[in-house]
C-alpha cells in the first residue's frame, strides 16, 4: 500500500484498499500525538526518549519522520464512495507524516524491537514459544486467565481510541480533542470492531455496510494473525508487573 508504518493493518477487497485505524504503528492513536497541535500539524513523529528534536529516534538512527505515501488508486466497485470514510487511505485523514523505523526497530516512535528481538540495539534474539493449552498445567492455565483479566482492567499506556469521525474530533472550544482511554484487552476488541464498522454517509442516510473490511478479502488471515500478535505483545510487556 505504500505505508511506511510498521504494523499498520492492511486488507484488500478486489482493487479496494482499506486500512484499519490500528496500530499508526500499533494503532489506533499514540497518546502523544492526539493534541490539537499534533492533529492540526498532521505529524505524529514522537521521540522514543522524550527528547526534543529526536523525532522517531533519529539521533541514534532508529528511524526518521517521513511523509506517508498512500495508495491513490480508485476504489473497486465493492465500495462506491470516495472521501467519506476516515479509514480510506489511512491515516491521511488524521496524519500525513509518521515514523519510518530502520533495521530491527519498530513501534509508532521506533522505541520497540521487532518481534523476537530485544536489547538496546534490538539485535539479540529471544525465543518466543506459544504453549499448547492442552499441555498446560492447571496453575499455568490460571496464570493465563489472570493475565487476560489484568489486560481487561489495565488502561493501555500508549494508545487511545477515536470514537468520533474526524470532523467531530475537536471539542466545542476547538482547543481540546475527544479521544478515549481504553484497556489493553478492550483495545483488541475495539480495533476489530472499528475495522468492520459501517461508513457514515450523513444525517438521515443509512450507513453503508456492504463491505466487511476485516474478512472479505485476501488479507483476512494476515490481519487476524497480526491482531492477535498485538494483544500478545502488549500482555507480554506488562506480565511481570502483574505477577502472572
C-alpha positions in Angstrom: 0.0 0.0 0.0 3.0 2.3 0.3 2.6 3.0 4.0 5.9 3.5 5.9 4.3 2.5 9.2 5.4 -0.9 10.6 2.4 -2.7 11.9 -0.4 -0.9 10.0 -3.2 -3.4 9.2 -4.0 -3.6 5.5 -6.6 -5.6 3.7 -7.7 -5.6 0.1 -11.2 -6.3 -1.3 -10.6 -6.6 -5.1 -8.9 -3.4 -6.1 -10.2 -1.7 -3.0 -7.5 -0.9 -0.4 -8.7 0.0 3.1 -6.6 0.1 6.3 -7.5 -0.1 9.9 -7.1 2.7 12.4 -4.9 0.1 14.4 -1.6 0.3 15.4 -0.2 4.3 13.3 2.2 1.6 14.3 0.1 -0.3 16.7 -2.9 1.9 16.0 -5.4 3.4 16.9 -3.6 6.6 18.0 -0.5 7.2 20.1 -1.4 9.2 23.1 1.4 11.6 22.4 0.0 12.6 19.0 -3.6 13.5 19.7 -3.1 17.1 21.0 -4.8 19.8 19.0 -1.4 21.0 17.8 -0.4 17.5 16.7 -3.7 16.9 14.7 -3.5 20.3 13.1 0.1 19.8 12.0 -0.7 16.3 10.6 2.5 15.0 12.1 2.9 12.1 14.5 6.7 11.6 15.0 7.4 11.5 18.7 10.7 10.7 20.3 11.2 7.3 22.0 13.2 9.0 24.7 11.1 12.2 25.0 14.0 14.3 23.9 13.0 17.4 21.9 14.3 17.2 18.3 14.8 13.4 18.5 11.9 12.6 16.2 11.5 8.8 15.8 14.9 8.2 17.5 16.7 9.9 14.6 19.7 10.8 16.7 20.5 7.2 17.2 19.4 6.1 13.7 16.3 4.2 15.0 14.1 5.9 12.4 13.1 9.1 10.8 9.9 11.2 10.2 8.6 10.8 6.7 5.7 11.7 4.5 3.2 9.0 4.2 2.8 7.6 0.6 -0.8 6.2 0.5 -2.2 4.2 -2.4 -4.0 6.6 -4.7 -5.7 4.0 -6.9 -9.5 4.2 -7.2 -11.7 2.0 -5.0 -13.2 -1.1 -6.5 -16.9 -1.4 -7.2 -17.5 -3.1 -3.9 -17.1 0.3 -2.2 -18.9 3.0 -4.3 -17.7 6.0 -2.2 -14.7 8.2 -2.0 -13.6 10.6 0.7 -16.4 9.6 3.0 -14.7 7.3 5.5 -11.8 8.2 7.8 -10.3 4.8 7.1 -9.8 5.5 3.4 -6.1 5.8 2.6 -5.3 5.5 6.3 -4.1 7.5 8.2 -4.1 10.6 5.9 -7.4 11.9 7.4 -5.5 12.4 10.7 -1.8 12.4 9.9 0.4 12.7 6.8 3.8 12.3 8.5 4.8 9.5 10.8 7.8 7.4 11.8 9.6 5.0 9.5 11.7 2.7 11.5 15.1 1.3 10.5 16.5 -2.2 10.8 15.1 -4.1 13.8 13.4 -1.1 15.4 9.6 -0.8 15.4 6.6 0.9 17.0 4.9 4.2 16.5 8.1 6.1 17.8 10.6 3.4 16.8 11.0 2.7 20.5 10.3 -1.0 20.3 12.1 -4.0 18.8 10.6 -6.2 16.1 9.0 -9.4 17.3 11.6 -12.0 18.5 14.3 -9.4 19.2 15.4 -7.5 22.3 18.3 -5.4 23.7 19.2 -1.7 23.4 20.0 -2.2 19.7 17.3 -4.8 19.1 19.9 -7.3 17.9 19.5 -10.0 20.5 17.3 -13.0 19.5 14.8 -14.2 22.1 12.8 -17.4 21.9 9.0 -17.0 22.0 7.0 -20.2 22.3 3.3 -20.4 22.3 2.3 -23.3 24.6 -0.4 -25.7 23.6 -3.2 -25.0 26.0 -4.0 -28.7 26.2 -0.5 -29.4 27.6 -0.5 -26.6 30.3 -0.9 -27.4 33.9 -3.8 -26.1 36.0 -1.6 -23.4 37.5 -0.4 -22.3 34.1 -3.9 -22.1 32.7 -4.9 -20.0 35.8 -1.9 -17.7 35.2 -3.1 -17.1 31.6 -6.6 -16.3 32.7 -5.2 -13.9 35.4 -3.2 -12.2 32.7 -6.3 -11.8 30.5 -8.2 -10.4 33.5 -5.5 -7.9 34.1 -5.4 -6.9 30.5 -9.2 -6.2 30.8 -8.6 -3.9 33.7 -5.4 -2.1 32.7 -5.6 1.1 30.7 -3.4 1.0 27.6 -0.4 3.2 28.4 0.5 4.1 24.8 -2.7 4.2 22.8 -6.1 5.9 22.8 -9.1 5.4 20.6 -11.2 7.7 18.4 -14.9 7.1 18.8 -15.9 10.1 16.5 -15.4 11.0 12.9 -12.5 13.3 12.2 -14.9 16.3 11.8 -16.0 15.8 15.4 -12.6 15.1 17.0 -12.0 18.7 18.2 -14.0 19.7 21.3 -16.5 22.6 21.3 -13.8 25.1 22.2 -11.5 23.9 19.4 -8.7 23.6 21.9 -9.3 20.0 23.1 -9.6 16.7 21.4 -12.2 13.9 22.0 -10.3 10.7 22.3 -10.8 8.0 25.0 -8.7 5.7 27.1 -9.2 2.0 26.7 -7.9 -1.1 28.4 -5.4 -3.4 26.7 -7.9 -6.1 26.1 -10.7 -3.8 25.1 -8.3 -2.1 22.6 -8.0 -5.6 21.0 -11.8 -5.7 20.8 -12.2 -2.1 19.6 -9.7 -2.3 16.7 -11.5 -5.3 15.3 -14.9 -3.5 15.7 -13.5 -0.4 14.0 -12.4 -2.4 11.0 -15.8 -3.8 10.3 -17.9 -0.7 11.2 -20.2 0.9 8.6 -19.4 4.0 6.6 -21.3 7.1 7.8 -23.0 8.8 4.8 -24.6 11.8 6.6 -27.7 12.7 8.7 -30.8 10.9 7.7 -29.0 8.4 5.4 -28.5 4.7 6.1 -24.8 3.9 6.8 -23.1 1.8 4.1 -22.2 -1.7 5.4 -21.7 -3.5 2.1 -18.1 -4.4 2.7 -16.6 -6.2 5.7 -13.0 -4.8 5.6 -11.7 -7.4 8.0 -13.0 -10.5 6.5 -13.9 -10.2 2.8 -10.5 -10.3 1.1 -7.1 -11.9 0.8 -5.8 -10.0 3.9 -8.1 -11.9 6.3 -5.5 -14.3 7.6 -2.6 -11.8 7.8 -4.8 -9.2 9.5 -6.1 -11.6 12.2 -2.7 -13.1 12.9 -1.2 -9.7 13.5 -4.3 -8.6 15.5 -3.6 -11.5 18.0 0.1 -10.8 18.0 -0.6 -7.2 19.1 -2.6 -8.4 22.1 0.1 -11.0 22.9 2.9 -8.5 22.8 1.0 -5.9 24.9 0.4 -8.6 27.6 4.0 -9.8 27.5 5.4 -6.4 28.1 3.3 -6.0 31.3 3.1 -9.5 32.6 5.9 -9.1 35.2 4.2 -6.1 36.7 1.0 -8.2 37.1 2.9 -11.1 38.6 1.5 -13.6 36.1 
